[in-house]
Amino acid sequence: MHPAIVYTASRLGLLAVSIGVLYLLGLREPFVLLVVAFLVSGAASYVLLSEQRDALSARIAKNRE
């Protein structure tokens, strides 16, 4: 599967999990929930998705050559 699809799906999955966990923890205000979920999922993706990010950048570099 194309690395861009895998990376994007993984990021969206992390966002959905973040929204769910934060909602269960009591964060009910929709705007605040989304902002905090974006921040949490961004930090989590930086740590958890480094392998997918490297594969995506390698694919882009290969296509540029």
Phi, psi and omega per residue, in radians:
M1 nan 2.603 -3.104
H2 -1.128 2.334 -3.107
P3 -1.024 -0.522 3.140
A4 -1.171 -0.657 3.123
I5 -1.194 -0.753 3.135
V6 -1.100 -0.790 -3.120
Y7 -1.139 -0.770 -3.141
T8 -1.141 -0.756 3.112
A9 -1.118 -0.658 3.108
S10 -1.158 -0.724 3.095
R11 -1.104 -0.758 3.119
L12 -1.136 -0.652 3.087
G13 -1.114 -0.750 3.089
L14 -1.108 -0.667 3.095
L15 -1.112 -0.767 3.139
A16 -1.118 -0.731 3.111
V17 -1.127 -0.728 3.123
S18 -1.081 -0.758 3.112
I19 -1.076 -0.790 -3.132
G20 -1.086 -0.798 -3.121
V21 -1.158 -0.781 -3.142
L22 -1.135 -0.624 3.096
Y23 -1.141 -0.760 3.122
L24 -1.160 -0.468 3.106
L25 -1.411 -0.059 3.027
G26 1.904 0.079 3.117
L27 -1.479 1.782 -2.991
R28 -1.857 -0.318 3.135
E29 -1.194 2.064 -3.001
P30 -1.012 -0.811 -3.109
F31 -1.150 -0.803 3.129
V32 -1.117 -0.699 3.115
L33 -1.031 -0.812 3.140
L34 -1.142 -0.746 -3.131
V35 -1.104 -0.830 -3.134
V36 -1.160 -0.670 3.127
A37 -1.129 -0.697 3.067
F38 -1.069 -0.743 3.137
L39 -1.150 -0.785 -3.131
V40 -1.144 -0.797 -3.118
S41 -1.192 -0.566 3.070
G42 -1.127 -0.770 3.101
A43 -1.158 -0.706 3.134
A44 -1.157 -0.685 -3.132
S45 -1.201 -0.558 3.095
Y46 -1.062 -0.667 -3.108
V47 -1.499 -0.826 -2.963
L48 -1.470 -0.426 -3.027
L49 -1.910 0.460 -3.117
S50 -1.136 -0.615 3.135
E51 -1.149 -0.761 3.113
Q52 -1.174 -0.643 3.123
R53 -1.155 -0.694 3.098
D54 -1.141 -0.701 3.111
A55 -1.123 -0.700 3.123
L56 -1.145 -0.768 -3.142
S57 -1.182 -0.596 3.077
A58 -1.149 -0.699 3.120
R59 -1.133 -0.726 3.126
I60 -1.143 -0.744 3.138
A61 -1.126 -0.679 3.117
K62 -1.122 -0.707 -3.138
N63 -1.228 -0.467 3.139
R64 -1.295 -0.398 -3.105
E65 -1.377 nan nan
